[in-house]
Amino acid sequence: MDQIHHQIVADISEQVRGFYERKQPFHVFHGSTNSTRILSFDRQKMVDVSSLNRVVRVNKAKRTAIVETNVPMDQLVEQTLKHGLLPPVVMEFPGITVGGGIQGGAGESSSYRWGCFNEICNWYEMILGSGEVIRVSPQEHADLFYGTAGSYGSLGIITAAEIQLIPAKPYVNLDYRPVSSFMQAVKVLQDTTADSRIDYIDGIMFSATSGVIITGTLSDTPSGQIATFTRRHDPWFYLHAQKFITTPHQESVPVIDYLFRYDRGAFWMGRHAFQRLHTPFNTFTRWLLDSLMHTRKMYQALQASAVSQQHIVQDLALPLSRAVDFMKFVDTTTGIYPLWLCPLKVTTSSPLQSNNLDTPLIINIGVWGPVMPDYDEFVSATRAIETTVRKLGGKKWFYAHSYYSEQEFWGIYDKKWYDNLRRKYHATRLPNMYDKIVVKQRYPVSVKHGALKTMLGRARLSVKD
């Protein structure tokens, strides 16, 4: 670590200690979010950690990087590539931060091999709820090291982490394989995870009978035509992939374009913004509005407008054997398409993680849908998803809206273990996991307000004095 980092951490530690000594609850303000829950902060009851935003050091020999908690994925990748290295797991949205990836249980198309983002971390520096600064790892405070993954910031404040790195290559060679059923899609996903030559695997179902599984391999040389997805005039990735639902296809993609291929349009949710703005959805309008269609801007607009209360946006972890059942449920009850499919490695060490399931392989299914203007219908549909996932032995990610009862929630997670860990590490002044992630308030929706603030660059997380 360097002196700048130590000073920032010391200042934050002092603030936390003050809340602890006054026995006053507080929240942690990161300055940005990739949550769809509407967030608002009281300046008098928050600790601001937004200045922890640097890659402190990259060690090429050890293939590690020490990074602060608010370093976003694009900054992390940019810095590690200078040393010919790359994180094994890179979340698909450039603005997702290191701390958010750890405590939110984030995974991506390489997670079938590496697991979620926390599983490529060697240790964390954390500020406990008492203000004490400690290092946690599999050897030091192992219960907190494993427990904090997927805890959504309810067990302490991560200030830095050491991340494992792998040799980088300039291209990802992609192979698109059409599938014609849910069952075939799951079978292909399962089969491809057994191929050690493959670095990345995900899939998109465009209907119950039409989809594509996409595998990628890091390469020093392109194996075919080069496709790009980061430039203003490039196609959105999902629209490009849809071309190959009947015919296999191979191509090469620059590594940055692959890692952040879903940034423009936020997978396919950006198309609903065109509907809300009463704007045609075509090549020209996507080019024209490109600056507003990247995920950072879209999350700003979401927070400013509160429209997330009108869209099903959920990521669900299903055991391999129940993934087809869940997709059939989505097909018959919501009709939402496309669906994103991503195989994940199982973890047994982090109890709060969504990939902590008893199954040979987990399928992450992304259910992200169109406008549902009726709030009661939206809540009912979300509850139906939560209930079904639980019946099928799965879990969900809590960046999204959640409406569990307290009894139901603690029927999924071990409250006694969790409460003991909070007491042991003095985290009881932080909101507990249930209180933090379950939606208890409805906000007024204003598309015009959100669009205007975003276009003017004024959309920020709400902070009250």
Helices and strands as residue ranges (DSSP letters): H 3-22, E 27-29, E 40-42, G 43-45, E 46-48, E 55-59, E 64-68, H 73-81, E 85-86, H 98-103, H 111-114, G 117-120, E 121-127, E 133-136, H 142-147, E 157-164, E 166-167, E 171-179, H 182-192, E 200-207, E 210-219, H 237-241, G 242-244, E 249-254, H 255-259, H 270-276, H 283-288, G 290-292, H 295-305, G 307-310, E 311-319, G 320-322, H 323-333, E 339-344, E 362-371, H 375-391, E 395-396, H 406-412, H 415-424, H 433-437, H 447-455, E 462-464
